Amino acid sequence: MWQSQFGIMIRIHNFVLAVLISSLSGNSVAANDTRILVELPEMMQQHMLSNMRDHLTAINEILVYLGADELDKAAEIAEYRLGMSSLESHGASHMAKFMPEGMRQAGTAMHRAASRFALKAQEGEALPTYKALSHITSACVACHSGYRVK
């Protein structure tokens, strides 16, 4: 039973990853794009996009480790690449002052969710760990749905 639910969650998260990838491409903006444009100095914009691409890579690595039942490795990636322990390496304090409050809140929610995910993964149960991953991706989706930098 749990394997069927696990398979469904994997397909859902793969879909979410595809949506996040397309939102990060930034190649064109439709005329009806109602997301808030966050204007950043070019260097900071590139830094932010680089951080988000790394977040996406980290989520993919987490999914690979979950699929291999290596929850300890998934926890490590989550905490040090996405979680509260990652803030300094991403330059979060420098970036935050350029973000609208809602964007800042979504980012903080993602970092906190990643740290909670890491703790859940360390408990060693796959299904609850996998469910915790959705809190990370939900914060990503919320931010990418409301804001753009290009």
Backbone torsions as a table, in degrees:
resi	resn	phi	psi	omega
1	MET	NA	-50.8	-178.2
2	TRP	-64.4	-29.2	179.9
3	GLN	-66.4	-36.0	176.9
4	SER	-65.6	-45.1	177.9
5	GLN	-63.6	-39.8	179.5
6	PHE	-62.1	-42.7	178.6
7	GLY	-62.2	-40.9	178.0
8	ILE	-63.7	-43.8	179.7
9	MET	-64.6	-36.7	177.4
10	ILE	-62.3	-44.3	179.0
11	ARG	-63.5	-40.6	178.7
12	ILE	-63.5	-45.4	-179.2
13	HIS	-68.4	-32.8	174.7
14	ASN	-64.4	-38.3	176.4
15	PHE	-63.8	-44.8	178.9
16	VAL	-59.9	-42.5	177.7
17	LEU	-60.1	-41.4	179.3
18	ALA	-62.5	-41.3	178.4
19	VAL	-64.5	-44.0	179.4
20	LEU	-63.1	-40.5	178.4
21	ILE	-60.6	-45.7	-178.6
22	SER	-66.8	-32.7	179.6
23	SER	-74.2	-22.4	178.8
24	LEU	-85.4	-13.6	-176.0
25	SER	-64.6	-38.8	173.1
26	GLY	60.4	19.5	-176.1
27	ASN	-73.2	-33.3	179.6
28	SER	-150.1	152.6	179.0
29	VAL	-119.3	121.6	179.0
30	ALA	-66.8	150.3	-178.4
31	ALA	-60.2	-28.0	-178.1
32	ASN	-96.8	17.3	178.3
33	ASP	-70.8	112.7	-175.5
34	THR	-97.2	5.3	178.5
35	ARG	-66.0	151.0	179.5
36	ILE	-75.2	127.7	176.4
37	LEU	-80.5	121.8	177.0
38	VAL	-100.6	110.0	-177.2
39	GLU	-87.9	124.0	-178.5
40	LEU	-126.9	152.6	170.0
41	PRO	-56.9	146.0	-173.8
42	GLU	-50.8	-44.9	-178.4
43	MET	-62.4	-40.0	179.6
44	MET	-71.8	-35.8	177.1
45	GLN	-61.4	-45.6	179.4
46	GLN	-65.5	-38.1	177.4
47	HIS	-62.7	-44.8	179.6
48	MET	-63.2	-45.5	179.3
49	LEU	-63.5	-38.0	177.0
50	SER	-63.6	-43.3	176.3
51	ASN	-59.3	-44.5	-178.2
52	MET	-67.0	-36.9	175.9
53	ARG	-64.3	-38.0	176.8
54	ASP	-67.0	-38.0	175.9
55	HIS	-58.9	-44.6	180.0
56	LEU	-63.3	-42.4	176.9
57	THR	-62.4	-41.6	179.1
58	ALA	-62.4	-42.9	178.2
59	ILE	-62.0	-40.5	177.5
60	ASN	-62.7	-43.9	178.6
61	GLU	-62.3	-39.5	176.9
62	ILE	-59.9	-44.9	178.8
63	LEU	-61.6	-39.8	177.9
64	VAL	-62.2	-46.2	-179.9
65	TYR	-66.5	-37.8	176.5
66	LEU	-61.9	-43.6	179.2
67	GLY	-63.0	-27.7	179.0
68	ALA	-92.7	5.8	-178.8
69	ASP	58.1	37.3	177.1
70	GLU	-110.6	70.0	-174.8
71	LEU	-64.1	-31.1	178.7
72	ASP	-64.4	-38.9	178.3
73	LYS	-71.1	-37.6	176.2
74	ALA	-61.5	-40.8	179.1
75	ALA	-62.6	-42.0	-179.1
76	GLU	-64.0	-45.7	177.7
77	ILE	-60.6	-45.8	-177.9
78	ALA	-59.6	-47.0	-175.6
79	GLU	-70.5	-45.9	-171.4
80	TYR	-89.4	-14.5	177.7
81	ARG	-108.6	-23.5	-176.8
82	LEU	-126.6	-30.4	-171.4
83	GLY	-74.3	-173.3	-178.2
84	MET	-60.8	-25.8	177.9
85	SER	-71.3	-12.9	-177.2
86	SER	-91.7	-7.7	-171.0
87	LEU	-58.0	-44.3	-178.1
88	GLU	-65.4	-42.6	-178.0
89	SER	-66.9	-22.8	177.9
90	HIS	-91.8	-3.7	-178.0
91	GLY	68.1	34.0	-173.8
92	ALA	-58.4	-39.5	-177.5
93	SER	-66.3	-32.0	178.2
94	HIS	-75.9	-35.6	-176.8
95	MET	-77.0	-35.5	-172.0
96	ALA	-56.9	-37.2	-176.4
97	LYS	-68.2	-14.6	178.5
98	PHE	-94.1	-7.3	-174.9
99	MET	-95.8	144.3	170.4
100	PRO	-64.3	156.3	-176.3
101	GLU	-53.8	-44.1	-179.0
102	GLY	-63.3	-37.5	177.8
103	MET	-67.7	-41.3	177.7
104	ARG	-62.0	-42.9	-179.8
105	GLN	-65.0	-40.6	178.2
106	ALA	-64.0	-41.0	178.5
107	GLY	-63.8	-44.5	178.5
108	THR	-63.4	-40.5	178.0
109	ALA	-61.2	-40.2	179.0
110	MET	-64.8	-46.2	-179.1
111	HIS	-63.2	-41.6	178.3
112	ARG	-66.9	-41.0	178.8
113	ALA	-62.7	-36.5	179.0
114	ALA	-66.2	-39.9	177.5
115	SER	-67.1	-39.3	176.2
116	ARG	-65.2	-40.0	176.4
117	PHE	-58.3	-45.3	-179.1
118	ALA	-59.1	-42.5	178.2
119	LEU	-64.0	-42.1	178.9
120	LYS	-64.1	-42.3	-179.8
121	ALA	-63.1	-35.8	179.4
122	GLN	-66.3	-19.7	176.7
123	GLU	-71.6	-21.5	171.8
124	GLY	90.7	8.0	178.7
125	GLU	-105.8	121.4	-171.5
126	ALA	-64.1	-49.7	-173.6
127	LEU	-63.3	-48.8	176.5
128	PRO	-61.9	-34.7	177.8
129	THR	-64.2	-45.6	-179.6
130	TYR	-62.6	-39.5	177.7
131	LYS	-62.7	-36.4	-179.9
132	ALA	-65.9	-25.7	179.2
133	LEU	-62.5	-31.6	-178.8
134	SER	-63.7	-24.9	177.5
135	HIS	-69.9	-32.5	175.9
136	ILE	-68.4	-53.5	-175.6
137	THR	-66.8	-29.6	177.5
138	SER	-63.9	-38.3	177.1
139	ALA	-66.5	-39.3	176.9
140	CYS	-61.0	-48.3	-178.5
141	VAL	-62.0	-41.9	179.7
142	ALA	-60.2	-44.5	-179.0
143	CYS	-67.4	-47.8	-177.9
144	HIS	-68.4	-23.3	176.2
145	SER	-76.8	-26.5	-175.2
146	GLY	-104.3	-19.7	-172.2
147	TYR	-136.2	153.8	173.7
148	ARG	-145.2	156.7	178.0
149	VAL	-113.8	-4.3	176.7
150	LYS	-131.3	NA	NA
